[in-house]
Amino acid sequence: MKQERNELVSLLQSLSGISQSPAFHPEGDALFHSLQVFDHALASTRDPVLLAAALFHDVGKAIDGPTHDVEGAELLDGLLDTEVCWLVAHHLDLLREPAKTKRRLAGTSRLSLLQQLRRFDLAGRDPTARVRDETWAVDTLFSIAAERGATLVPSEPKGGHE
């Protein structure tokens, strides 16, 4: 678990200095945005899956902006629960195809989770916000998961058997 925690902190650190379009992200770099999104999620829920998706939704921006949703899910595959990876992979669906996404996911918990994630994502754009660092965020996420009896790390870690 410590290795996964360190890898997750490292993924977040890779977002430091990754610039975003000021038209959509006046807050600045992708790390500052991700930490804000996590804070908004933390103020609203203790669902470890949703919290993890909020914190890691943009990790793919360190690789490629336009496909960061898919890239991010691939980076997280094997490090975090498959539901977190699904939310990261689909976190732009309500932006890109809102009506189609709502029809496709109608009546499912995934639609509700995506809608919440989208609200947190939009709220995390304050250039004057104060956030804690990525290590605190990851530690807080794992602490909440442990309190809830949830396992965020898959039973089969990335890379398979050792």
Stockholm file with secondary structure:
# STOCKHOLM 1.0

chainA/1-162         MKQERNELVSLLQSLSGISQSPAFHPEGDALFHSLQVFDHALASTRDPVLLAAALFHDVGKAIDGPTHDVEGAELLDGLLDTEVCWLVAHHLDLLREPAKTKRRLAGTSRLSLLQQLRRFDLAGRDPTARVRDETWAVDTLFSIAAERGATLVPSEPKGGHE
#=GR chainA/1-162 SS CHHHHHHHHHHHHTTTTCCCCTTTCTTCSHHHHHHHHHHHHHHHCCCHHHHHHHHHTTGGGGTCSTTHHHHHHHHHBTTBCHHHHHHHHHTTHHHHCHHHHHHHHTTSHHHHHHHHHHHHHHHCCCTTCCCCCHHHHHHHHHHHHHHTTCCCSCSSCTTCCC
#=GC SS_cons         CHHHHHHHHHHHHTTTTCCCCTTTCTTCSHHHHHHHHHHHHHHHCCCHHHHHHHHHTTGGGGTCSTTHHHHHHHHHBTTBCHHHHHHHHHTTHHHHCHHHHHHHHTTSHHHHHHHHHHHHHHHCCCTTCCCCCHHHHHHHHHHHHHHTTCCCSCSSCTTCCC
//
